[in-house]
Amino acid sequence: MTEISRDPSKEWLQAELEDSFDEDYELELGDATLSEAIAKVQPNAQKPTIDRGLYFRHLLDLQRELIKLQTWVAHSGAKVVVLFEGRDSAGKGGAIKRITQRLNPRVCRVVALPAPTERERSQWYFQRYVPHLPARGEIVLFDRSWYNRAGVERVMGFASAEQVEQFFEDAPDFERMLVSSGIILLKYWFSISDEEQQLRFLTRIHDPMKQWKLSPMDLQSRVRWEDYTAAKEEMLKRTNTPAARWYIVEGNDKRRARLNCIDHLLKQIPYREVPQETVELPQRKFNPNYERHPIEKELYVPRVYG
């Protein structure tokens, strides 16, 4: 029987390609776990979504364009700010992960600020966001932003009626200043239905790997669904300006929401492909007189997994 020859270089390449796509699979595996939990909690809740293979093909195409966008931003010195807002569990974090997944963190970074400190609460409201704005050649994604005041702070009573009204007067002016300074500003609201949020919360309760995402504030958002709806409607009405428009992402279908958001984001920025110099791997220098010294075994991480 003839032995089939093996090409080590091809096997190595195959392993490298599989490893590069494992992150996609790991992210999607979390969604699959949620889907199974949904089926147990509410059997009729399953809805058809885009085919997984087709989804990945579209996602990779869009991520290639995001790399072109990143290169153009770094080359041109553009400054980009993208705000992601929406109800808890609406899919903001998933979209942000897919945007940043293959980008350089030195160019594209995520800002997710914690609750303000006592000192920050005494400052001008927008002040704590200003240090995180981009310099030349940077993209900043805000996972929640200054619109906390129009949403959670308002609904939960952390801001007075006067503070909220002052925010509505100041926010359009603040954003006009950002845009006039040369910043490309995009604002996305991820919208999901009452039923969809309920299902996502239930699956988080039943999934140990997702329970950390549920806070007492998240649970209160279920109780105050209508209050959040009223706050969102006024926010969109009073802060949707020609200089800084809101764009609503329909989020009930996570896969389509991510693809639609990334596609729209790319179309809002006039980037172009930047010619790249051909990269050639230089020859390694060898020193015939160098002797490699042994390293103590105690320095190695134990090979628990072989």
N, C-alpha and C positions, 0 to 999 in steps of 0.2 A: 504494500500500500504506500502510495507516494505521500510524503509528509508535506503539508502546506507550509510554505515559508512565511515567516512573520517579519514584518518591517517595524522595528522598534521606534523609528522616527514617526511613523504614522500612528502607532499606538499612543505615543506621547502626545501627539497633536490632538488625537481624539479625547484623551483624558483632560487636556487643557481646555478644549471647547466645552466638554461636559461640565467642568468646574465653573467656567464662566457663566453658564446658564443655570447653575444650581441655585443662585440667589433668586432668580425669577421663580424657580420652582418652590423654594422655601417660602417666599412671600405668598404665592398662590396657595400653598398648602394650608396656611392659616385661614384663608378664605374657605377652603374646602372643609376644614374642621368646623367653621362656623355654619356652613351649609348643612352639615350633618346634624349639628345641634338644633338648627332651625327645624329640620325635618322631625326631630323628636319632640320639640316643644309644640310645633304647629304643623302637622303633616301637609296641609293645603297651602303652605306659604311659599313653596318652591316655585320660582318663576324662570322661564327660559332666558338665558343670556347668550351672549355671543360665543361661538365655538372657541374652545381654549386655544387650539392651534392657530386659528385665524386671529384671535386676540393677540397672541405673542408675535405673530408676523407684523401686525399693525403697530404694536408697541415698540418693537425693535426698529421699524422704519422711523417712527416718531423720535425715538431716542437718538438715532443717527442724526436727525435734524437738530435735536437739542445740542449735540456736540458741535455742529456747525454754528449754531447760535452762540454757544459758549466761546468758540474760537473768535467769532466776529466781535463779541462784546470785549474780550481781552485785547483784540487787535485795534478796535476803533476807539476804545476808552468809554464806551457807552455805560450808562448806569441804569439798572433795571430793578424795580421793586414790584413784587407780586404779593397781594394780600389774599389769604385764604380764610374765608369766614363761613359760618354755617352752624347748624345745630350740632349738638354732641352726637357722634357716631355717623355723621353725614358723609364721611369719606375723604375729608381734607387731608388727613395724614397719609392715607394710601396713595393719593394723587401726588403729594409732595415726595414720597419715597420713590415713585416711578420717575419723577422729573430729575431728582438728584442722583439716582442710582448709578449712572455712568458718567457723571460730571465731576470736574475737579473741585474739591471743597475749597480750594483757594480762590476760585472764581465764583462759585455758587454756594451760598451758605443759607442755613435755615435759622430763623430767629423765633423762639417760642419762650416768651418771657413769663416768669412766675408772677404770683400776686405781688402788687407793689409793696415796698417797704414803707415804714412810717415816714421816712424822709422823702421818698418818692411821692407819697400822697400829699406832701406839702408843696410840691413843685408844680410848675405849669404842667398841665395834663400831658401834653405831647412830648415833654422834655425827655422822658426815659426812652422814647423810641428813636430820638434823633441820633444818638451815638451808633445805632445799628444800621443807619442808612448807608447805601453803597458809595464807595469812592469810584474813581474811573476804573472801568474794566471789571466791574463786579455785578453779580446778580444776588439779590436778597429776597428770600421767600419768608413771609411772615405767617407762621402758623398761629392764627389769631393776631389781632393788631390793636390799634387805637380804637377800633370799633367795639372793644369790650365795654366801653362806656355806654354805647347805644344798645347793648344787648344784655349780657349777664349782670353788669353793675346796675343797670336800670331795673331789670326785672327782680333781682335779688335784694334791692334796696341798699346797695353799696354806694350809690351816688344819689344825691338829692335831685329833685325836679329842676332846680336852678342850675346845677352842674350839667345835667343832661341837656338842657336848653342851650347853655353856653357851648357845649360840645357841638351841637347842631349848627350853631352860628360860626364856630371856629373851623370845623373840619373842612368845609369846602375851600376856605382861604388857605389853610395849611397845605392842602393837596395842590392847590393852584401854585403855591410857592415851590413845592417840590417839582412840579412839572416845568415851571418857568426856569428852574435851576438846571434843567436838562435831564431830569430823571424820567424814565419811561415807567408810568404807574398803571398797573392793572389790578382790578379788584374782582374777586370771584366769590359768589355766594353758592355754597353747595346745598341744594334743596332736596329734602326727603319727606315722604309722607309720614303721618302720625303712626300708621300701622308698621311701616318699615323701621322707624326708630324703636318702636316697642319690641319688635323681633330682634333687632341688633342688641338691644339692652339685655333681653332674655338670654341670648346666646352668650353674651359676655358673663352673665351670672353663672351659667352652667359650664363655661370653659375656663379651667384654672389658668391657662396661659394668657387669657384676656381680662381676667378679673381686675387686674391693676388699673385698667383703663376706666373703671367705674369709680367715681368719687361721689361723695354726698351731694355735691353741686350738680353732677350729672343726673342723679336720681330726682332732685328737685326740678330739673328741667322737664321731666315727664309730667310732674304735677302741674307745672305752670306752662304747659304747651301753648295755650291760647294767649297768655301774656307775652310769650316769646314771639308768637306770630304777629301780634299787634306792634311789638317793638321793631321787628324786622320790617314790617310794612312801612312804618314811619321812617326808619333809617334809610331804606331804599328811596323813598320819595324825596327826602330832604338832602341826601348826599350823592345823588346820581346827577353829576354835573357834566357839561361838555368836556371839561378838562380831565375828569376822572369818573368815567362811567362804571356802573356795576354790570357784571355779566353773571347770569344765573346758570349754574350747572345742574341739570337734572340728575340726582344722585341715587335713585332707587336701584339702578343697575350699576354696580361698582365698576365693572370692566368698561362699559360704554362711557361712564362718567369720566374715567381717567383718560381714555382715548380722546373724547370730545374736548376735554379741558386742555390737554397738551396741544392738540391740533389747533384750537382757537388761539392759545397763547402764542404759538409760532407765527400765526397769521397776523398778529397785532404788532409784530416787531419787524422793521425793515432790514433784516439781516441778509447777508449774502455770503456765499462760500469764499473763504479766504485761501488763496493759494498757499500751499505748504511746501517747504523745502524737502527734497528727498532725503530721507534718513538712512544712513549707512552705518552698520555696526563696525566700530573701529577694531583693529587687531589687538588682542590682549598682549601686553608686554610680559615677557618671561625673564626672570632673573635666575640664572643657573646656580648662583651661589646662595640662594635663599633656601633655608630649611624650615619646614613647617613644624612647630613644636606641638606636642600633644596637649590636649585640654583635659583638665580634671573632670572625671565623670560626674562629680557632684554638681557641676554647672549645667548639666543637661536636664531638660524637662523629662520626667519619667514617661516611658512609652507605654502608657496604659492601653492604648488602642493599637499597639503593634507598629 
